[in-house]
């Protein structure tokens, strides 16, 4: 009897819970517009852009490296050794600039092997001996109107020939004027010419 009464109580309790769930007043509201609206994307308006003005750089002054390197008081003459191409002076270019000062940065371009250089500005020594490492060394120069000839002389070739270096030349606003590398033998020079307008 107790078992029947217990089953009857559990059944009644279950029915009440189910009735509460079914007696929920929530009803889904049907959509008034069963078809979706067509979405029109906004029109793209291109900004008014004027084409960039073409800046014509004046032609750099013609500095003939052949004539430059003929001065045997300043430049060591090329060695005629078969198969060795770094026993010569290297012309790294001529560039126009309006800057007042220029910064030259240089470092060993390859294997740090003890390369040393001397830096000249218009044939006057401005850095008597610089050991090239993997970090950039800098020298700041004040440019004179006209030609500013920068010579970098290889004092040695380190443990591995030739004397190799990477260099960068910047104007006073931080823009790169020139960036390159030199490969010269002992006593030879790499030359950069800046023409201040």
C-alpha positions in Angstrom: 0.0 0.0 0.0 2.8 2.4 0.9 4.4 1.6 -2.5 1.2 2.5 -4.4 0.8 5.7 -2.4 4.4 6.6 -3.1 4.0 6.0 -6.8 0.8 8.0 -6.9 2.6 11.0 -5.1 5.5 10.9 -7.6 3.2 10.8 -10.6 1.1 13.7 -9.3 4.2 15.8 -8.7 5.6 15.0 -12.2 2.3 16.0 -13.8 2.3 19.3 -12.0 5.8 20.1 -13.2 4.9 19.2 -16.8 1.8 21.3 -16.6 3.8 24.3 -15.4 6.1 23.9 -18.4 3.2 23.6 -20.8 1.4 26.5 -19.3 4.1 28.9 -20.5 2.5 32.1 -22.0 5.4 32.7 -24.5 4.3 32.6 -28.2 6.4 33.4 -31.2 5.4 36.5 -33.1 5.1 35.9 -36.8 7.1 38.2 -39.1 5.1 40.9 -40.9 7.6 41.0 -43.8 8.5 37.5 -44.7 10.8 38.6 -47.5 14.1 40.3 -46.5 14.7 43.8 -47.5 17.3 44.4 -50.2 20.3 46.2 -48.6 21.9 48.7 -50.9 25.6 49.3 -50.0 26.7 52.9 -49.7 28.4 54.4 -52.7 32.1 54.6 -52.6 33.4 58.1 -53.0 37.0 58.3 -54.1 39.0 61.1 -52.5 40.3 63.9 -54.7 43.9 63.0 -55.2 46.2 65.1 -57.3 48.9 63.2 -58.9 52.3 63.7 -57.2 54.3 66.5 -58.7 57.4 65.3 -60.6 60.5 66.6 -58.9 63.3 66.9 -61.3 66.6 66.5 -59.7 69.4 68.4 -61.3 72.1 66.3 -63.0 74.9 65.6 -60.5 78.1 67.2 -61.5 80.3 65.0 -63.7 83.3 64.0 -61.7 85.5 61.8 -63.9 87.0 59.1 -61.6 89.7 58.5 -64.2 90.9 62.1 -64.0 90.4 62.1 -60.2 92.6 59.0 -59.7 95.4 60.3 -61.9 96.8 62.4 -59.1 99.5 60.1 -57.7 100.2 62.4 -54.7 96.7 61.6 -53.4 95.7 58.2 -54.9 97.7 55.0 -55.1 97.9 53.7 -58.7 96.1 50.5 -59.6 98.1 47.3 -59.2 98.1 45.2 -62.3 97.8 41.8 -60.6 95.9 39.2 -62.5 92.8 37.9 -60.7 92.9 40.5 -57.9 90.4 43.3 -58.6 90.4 45.1 -55.3 93.9 46.6 -55.6 92.4 49.8 -57.0 90.6 52.9 -56.0 86.8 52.8 -56.0 84.5 55.6 -57.1 81.2 55.4 -55.1 79.3 58.2 -56.9 78.6 61.9 -57.1 75.4 63.3 -55.5 73.8 66.7 -55.4 72.5 68.0 -52.0 71.2 71.2 -50.4 72.0 70.0 -46.9 74.3 72.0 -44.6 75.7 69.0 -42.8 76.0 65.3 -43.7 76.5 62.2 -41.5 78.5 59.3 -42.8 78.1 55.9 -41.1 80.3 52.9 -41.9 81.0 49.4 -40.5 82.6 46.2 -41.6 80.4 44.8 -44.2 81.3 41.1 -43.9 83.5 39.2 -41.5 84.7 41.4 -38.6 88.4 40.9 -39.2 90.2 44.0 -38.0 89.8 46.3 -41.0 90.9 49.9 -40.3 90.2 53.1 -42.4 91.2 56.8 -42.5 88.6 59.4 -43.5 89.3 62.6 -45.5 87.2 65.5 -46.4 88.6 67.5 -49.4 92.0 65.9 -48.8 92.1 66.9 -45.1 92.1 64.1 -42.5 89.0 64.1 -40.3 89.3 60.6 -38.8 92.9 59.4 -38.6 92.2 55.7 -37.7 88.9 53.9 -37.3 88.6 50.2 -36.5 85.6 48.8 -38.3 83.3 46.6 -36.2 79.8 45.2 -36.8 78.4 48.4 -35.2 78.1 51.6 -37.3 80.7 54.4 -36.6 79.6 57.9 -37.6 81.3 61.1 -38.6 79.4 64.3 -39.1 80.7 66.8 -41.6 79.8 70.4 -42.5 79.6 70.7 -46.2 81.1 73.7 -48.1 79.4 75.1 -51.2 80.5 73.2 -54.3 82.4 69.9 -54.2 82.9 67.9 -51.0 85.1 65.0 -51.7 85.1 62.3 -49.1 87.9 59.7 -49.3 88.0 56.6 -47.2 91.4 55.0 -47.2 92.0 51.4 -46.3 94.8 51.3 -43.7 94.9 47.5 -43.8 92.9 44.5 -45.1 92.4 42.8 -41.7 92.7 39.0 -41.6 90.6 38.5 -44.8 91.3 40.5 -47.9 90.1 43.0 -49.1 89.1 45.9 -46.7 85.3 45.6 -46.9 82.8 48.1 -45.5 79.2 49.1 -45.8 78.5 52.8 -45.6 75.5 55.2 -45.6 75.5 59.0 -46.2 72.6 61.0 -44.7 71.6 64.6 -45.1 70.7 66.8 -42.1 67.1 65.7 -42.1 68.0 62.0 -41.9 67.3 61.1 -45.5 69.7 58.7 -47.2 71.8 60.3 -49.9 73.8 57.2 -50.7 74.3 53.7 -49.4 76.8 51.1 -50.8 79.8 49.0 -50.0 83.5 49.3 -50.8 86.1 46.6 -51.4 89.6 48.0 -51.6 93.1 46.9 -50.8 95.6 48.5 -48.4 96.4 52.1 -49.4 93.6 52.4 -51.8 90.6 54.7 -51.4 86.8 54.7 -51.8 85.6 58.1 -52.9 82.2 59.7 -52.6 81.5 63.2 -53.9 78.7 65.4 -52.5 78.0 68.6 -54.4 76.4 71.2 -52.2 74.2 73.5 -54.2 
